[in-house]
Amino acid sequence: MKINIPKTIQLSQGAGGRMMEILIEKVIAKPLKMTKFEDAGIIQKSKIIKNNLAITTDGCSVRPMFYPGGDIGSLSVYATINDLAMMGAKPLAMTFGLFAQEGLDLKILKKVVKKMGKACEIGHCPIITGDTKVLERDKMEGILINTAGVGVIQSLTSDYGAKPGDKIIVSGTMGDHGLSLIAYRFNFKTSLKSDGAPLWDIVEKMLKIGGVHSLKDPTRGGFVPNANEIARKSNVCFYVYENKIPIKKEARALAEILGIDPLQTACEGKFIMACDSKKADKLLTSIKKSKYGKEATIIGEVREFPKKRVILETLIGGKKILEAPIGEQYPRIC
Amino acid sequence: MKINIPKTIQLSQGAGGRMMEILIEKVIAKPLKMTKFEDAGIIQKSKIIKNNLAITTDGCSVRPMFYPGGDIGSLSVYATINDLAMMGAKPLAMTFGLFAQEGLDLKILKKVVKKMGKACEIGHCPIITGDTKVLERDKMEGILINTAGVGVIQSLTSDYGAKPGDKIIVSGTMGDHGLSLIAYRFNFKTSLKSDGAPLWDIVEKMLKIGGVHSLKDPTRGGFVPNANEIARKSNVCFYVYENKIPIKKEARALAEILGIDPLQTACEGKFIMACDSKKADKLLTSIKKSKYGKEATIIGEVREFPKKRVILETLIGGKKILEAPIGEQYPRIC
């Protein structure tokens, strides 16, 4: 389907779907001469630099700024740690760019920064420099945070790396972050919490086992667009089984009430992996040992055809194409 | 003087003066366990990483977004390149974090990104990854850009490195960026232009000559707070001569009309350097050969006393302490 770029910027262009991809490809990447789009950019080793590095950045505008299981501060830290981890890069250090609104309560800023400090500790990656801008009240609202990070690539795990025959693993239940935020906003009483968590420690152990081909954290847009991205870039089919994909009961119930697809709702501490089938069980065991991977599951396999597609085998054995959404899912969460 | 932190965030806390420093030291750096504040953070080489790296970030909110001699896009690129250069680090690559307002004219975004691409070319440092967020109309206005960059330290040039006996050099006229922006906003007809420029190429040549002790680009707040920062951190006196400091005639005239100090107005393509006096002439010659350093001048010397002070010897031979401003200079430009 041909998608035209609208003449004014739309919310949907920041929502993780095809609209965003097209904006980035056509309007942003081309003038910047960027050719590959992954969770992070790669700096190849050379005469000047003796290691392969990954760098990444993440803008964080989540509202409310504090919610069950998380907050804008820890989210901004984990987002960058995880983007590096998804490339097989050990996070070395981060930067912190803050836009704050004039008149903001100092307590809020203090709380956010404290949460960031704690998240850096948990994620074993320090913030070592930053920049602060204060904007007039009419120019912005609250706090916007941009983190960036640099990591040393231990073993490159690329969106382009999935191979037919690979097993597909998710590291836990899908949709927790997005659904918990929606529940909180709507004042639904649930036990759902954001799953925000740093993933490098799990990834590091997996890289030692080997066989990790592709890694992606299904943040904006959740499982569906992110699985599609790997399938498209690796030129393969992601074939997954509905009865295998872990979704919390409460998440499923809430999603049903609201008419939201939990597979199209953001996670912030999970990954999708395509890995060598021979290593899959060992990798799964390793993930399950981690605090953040207890519900990890093999959910399907990579096939050759149909290329660039994510196919869901439903509970009753039917087949459904899970297409990347064009724009955004409502309600909006970040 | 004791300065208390106000209970709500003030514009002055983002303006480059003492108010900002205190906010950063007390509220931001402490919970993040940051101990040193320079243009960039340093990652020491270790078993994991074989080079000393510098990383930095810069938030860019300049209004208007396009102005004589520059724009928000190129500014965001040069800011990060220069922060790395000021640490003696060769820029390797950058990230680009964009917050854009829903409803923004696509043409504006296109123009900004094009300018960024051009600036990357001129500055010899690519943007290799990015993140885009679109915010509702009532949450922000226009475009905010956060760049971050990583560089390899060739020879560390630190704010803490100035030594008594050093010569002080500025690479060109002071206050051009800020004053040109103010003129443009007020619709004054002048030939002033922003001096936005990438500085690594000049720095690289200087590092080969040697004797470069401290480098700082006098961006927010201009010469005065930035010279004070080096003097304070290096525990020395910056002794400078009013008749030596290069200021454009038109800038001086405009500053006088508006009651603005050109030494407290931002530059975006200049540096202040403290260097070995024996190398000063050679370094000066080298700077002057560059397109961006034609008006470089030795403006004074580093002395032992009075420590942590910037002293200006006036045209008539008097002495004046140039104190770092508490808050911000009006009119506000970024």
Boltz contact constraints between the chains, C-beta under 6 A:
constraints:
  - contact:
      token1: [A, 7]
      token2: [B, 106]
      max_distance: 6.0
  - contact:
      token1: [A, 8]
      token2: [B, 103]
      max_distance: 6.0
  - contact:
      token1: [A, 8]
      token2: [B, 105]
      max_distance: 6.0
  - contact:
      token1: [A, 9]
      token2: [B, 100]
      max_distance: 6.0
  - contact:
      token1: [A, 9]
      token2: [B, 102]
      max_distance: 6.0
  - contact:
      token1: [A, 9]
      token2: [B, 104]
      max_distance: 6.0
  - contact:
      token1: [A, 9]
      token2: [B, 134]
      max_distance: 6.0
  - contact:
      token1: [A, 11]
      token2: [B, 102]
      max_distance: 6.0
  - contact:
      token1: [A, 11]
      token2: [B, 134]
      max_distance: 6.0
  - contact:
      token1: [A, 13]
      token2: [B, 134]
      max_distance: 6.0
  - contact:
      token1: [A, 14]
      token2: [B, 132]
      max_distance: 6.0
  - contact:
      token1: [A, 14]
      token2: [B, 133]
      max_distance: 6.0
  - contact:
      token1: [A, 14]
      token2: [B, 134]
      max_distance: 6.0
  - contact:
      token1: [A, 27]
      token2: [B, 110]
      max_distance: 6.0
  - contact:
      token1: [A, 28]
      token2: [B, 113]
      max_distance: 6.0
  - contact:
      token1: [A, 31]
      token2: [B, 113]
      max_distance: 6.0
  - contact:
      token1: [A, 31]
      token2: [B, 114]
      max_distance: 6.0
  - contact:
      token1: [A, 31]
      token2: [B, 117]
      max_distance: 6.0
  - contact:
      token1: [A, 32]
      token2: [B, 117]
      max_distance: 6.0
  - contact:
      token1: [A, 32]
      token2: [B, 127]
      max_distance: 6.0
  - contact:
      token1: [A, 40]
      token2: [B, 129]
      max_distance: 6.0
  - contact:
      token1: [A, 41]
      token2: [B, 128]
      max_distance: 6.0
  - contact:
      token1: [A, 41]
      token2: [B, 129]
      max_distance: 6.0
  - contact:
      token1: [A, 43]
      token2: [B, 92]
      max_distance: 6.0
  - contact:
      token1: [A, 43]
      token2: [B, 93]
      max_distance: 6.0
  - contact:
      token1: [A, 48]
      token2: [B, 152]
      max_distance: 6.0
  - contact:
      token1: [A, 49]
      token2: [B, 51]
      max_distance: 6.0
  - contact:
      token1: [A, 49]
      token2: [B, 152]
      max_distance: 6.0
  - contact:
      token1: [A, 50]
      token2: [B, 50]
      max_distance: 6.0
  - contact:
      token1: [A, 50]
      token2: [B, 51]
      max_distance: 6.0
  - contact:
      token1: [A, 51]
      token2: [B, 49]
      max_distance: 6.0
  - contact:
      token1: [A, 51]
      token2: [B, 50]
      max_distance: 6.0
  - contact:
      token1: [A, 55]
      token2: [B, 93]
      max_distance: 6.0
  - contact:
      token1: [A, 55]
      token2: [B, 95]
      max_distance: 6.0
  - contact:
      token1: [A, 55]
      token2: [B, 150]
      max_distance: 6.0
  - contact:
      token1: [A, 56]
      token2: [B, 129]
      max_distance: 6.0
  - contact:
      token1: [A, 57]
      token2: [B, 95]
      max_distance: 6.0
  - contact:
      token1: [A, 57]
      token2: [B, 97]
      max_distance: 6.0
  - contact:
      token1: [A, 57]
      token2: [B, 131]
      max_distance: 6.0
  - contact:
      token1: [A, 57]
      token2: [B, 148]
      max_distance: 6.0
  - contact:
      token1: [A, 58]
      token2: [B, 131]
      max_distance: 6.0
  - contact:
      token1: [A, 59]
      token2: [B, 97]
      max_distance: 6.0
  - contact:
      token1: [A, 59]
      token2: [B, 99]
      max_distance: 6.0
  - contact:
      token1: [A, 59]
      token2: [B, 131]
      max_distance: 6.0
  - contact:
      token1: [A, 59]
      token2: [B, 133]
      max_distance: 6.0
  - contact:
      token1: [A, 61]
      token2: [B, 133]
      max_distance: 6.0
  - contact:
      token1: [A, 61]
      token2: [B, 135]
      max_distance: 6.0
  - contact:
      token1: [A, 92]
      token2: [B, 43]
      max_distance: 6.0
  - contact:
      token1: [A, 93]
      token2: [B, 43]
      max_distance: 6.0
  - contact:
      token1: [A, 93]
      token2: [B, 55]
      max_distance: 6.0
  - contact:
      token1: [A, 95]
      token2: [B, 55]
      max_distance: 6.0
  - contact:
      token1: [A, 95]
      token2: [B, 57]
      max_distance: 6.0
  - contact:
      token1: [A, 95]
      token2: [B, 148]
      max_distance: 6.0
  - contact:
      token1: [A, 97]
      token2: [B, 57]
      max_distance: 6.0
  - contact:
      token1: [A, 97]
      token2: [B, 59]
      max_distance: 6.0
  - contact:
      token1: [A, 97]
      token2: [B, 146]
      max_distance: 6.0
  - contact:
      token1: [A, 99]
      token2: [B, 59]
      max_distance: 6.0
  - contact:
      token1: [A, 99]
      token2: [B, 144]
      max_distance: 6.0
  - contact:
      token1: [A, 100]
      token2: [B, 9]
      max_distance: 6.0
  - contact:
      token1: [A, 102]
      token2: [B, 9]
      max_distance: 6.0
  - contact:
      token1: [A, 102]
      token2: [B, 11]
      max_distance: 6.0
  - contact:
      token1: [A, 103]
      token2: [B, 8]
      max_distance: 6.0
  - contact:
      token1: [A, 104]
      token2: [B, 9]
      max_distance: 6.0
  - contact:
      token1: [A, 105]
      token2: [B, 8]
      max_distance: 6.0
  - contact:
      token1: [A, 106]
      token2: [B, 7]
      max_distance: 6.0
  - contact:
      token1: [A, 110]
      token2: [B, 27]
      max_distance: 6.0
  - contact:
      token1: [A, 113]
      token2: [B, 28]
      max_distance: 6.0
  - contact:
      token1: [A, 113]
      token2: [B, 31]
      max_distance: 6.0
  - contact:
      token1: [A, 114]
      token2: [B, 31]
      max_distance: 6.0
  - contact:
      token1: [A, 117]
      token2: [B, 31]
      max_distance: 6.0
  - contact:
      token1: [A, 117]
      token2: [B, 32]
      max_distance: 6.0
  - contact:
      token1: [A, 127]
      token2: [B, 32]
      max_distance: 6.0
  - contact:
      token1: [A, 128]
      token2: [B, 41]
      max_distance: 6.0
  - contact:
      token1: [A, 129]
      token2: [B, 40]
      max_distance: 6.0
  - contact:
      token1: [A, 129]
      token2: [B, 41]
      max_distance: 6.0
  - contact:
      token1: [A, 129]
      token2: [B, 56]
      max_distance: 6.0
  - contact:
      token1: [A, 131]
      token2: [B, 57]
      max_distance: 6.0
  - contact:
      token1: [A, 131]
      token2: [B, 58]
      max_distance: 6.0
  - contact:
      token1: [A, 131]
      token2: [B, 59]
      max_distance: 6.0
  - contact:
      token1: [A, 132]
      token2: [B, 14]
      max_distance: 6.0
  - contact:
      token1: [A, 133]
      token2: [B, 14]
      max_distance: 6.0
  - contact:
      token1: [A, 133]
      token2: [B, 59]
      max_distance: 6.0
  - contact:
      token1: [A, 133]
      token2: [B, 61]
      max_distance: 6.0
  - contact:
      token1: [A, 134]
      token2: [B, 9]
      max_distance: 6.0
  - contact:
      token1: [A, 134]
      token2: [B, 11]
      max_distance: 6.0
  - contact:
      token1: [A, 134]
      token2: [B, 13]
      max_distance: 6.0
  - contact:
      token1: [A, 134]
      token2: [B, 14]
      max_distance: 6.0
  - contact:
      token1: [A, 135]
      token2: [B, 61]
      max_distance: 6.0
  - contact:
      token1: [A, 139]
      token2: [B, 141]
      max_distance: 6.0
  - contact:
      token1: [A, 140]
      token2: [B, 140]
      max_distance: 6.0
  - contact:
      token1: [A, 141]
      token2: [B, 139]
      max_distance: 6.0
  - contact:
      token1: [A, 144]
      token2: [B, 99]
      max_distance: 6.0
  - contact:
      token1: [A, 146]
      token2: [B, 97]
      max_distance: 6.0
  - contact:
      token1: [A, 146]
      token2: [B, 146]
      max_distance: 6.0
  - contact:
      token1: [A, 148]
      token2: [B, 57]
      max_distance: 6.0
  - contact:
      token1: [A, 148]
      token2: [B, 95]
      max_distance: 6.0
  - contact:
      token1: [A, 148]
      token2: [B, 148]
      max_distance: 6.0
  - contact:
      token1: [A, 150]
      token2: [B, 55]
      max_distance: 6.0
  - contact:
      token1: [A, 150]
      token2: [B, 150]
      max_distance: 6.0
  - contact:
      token1: [A, 152]
      token2: [B, 48]
      max_distance: 6.0
  - contact:
      token1: [A, 152]
      token2: [B, 49]
      max_distance: 6.0
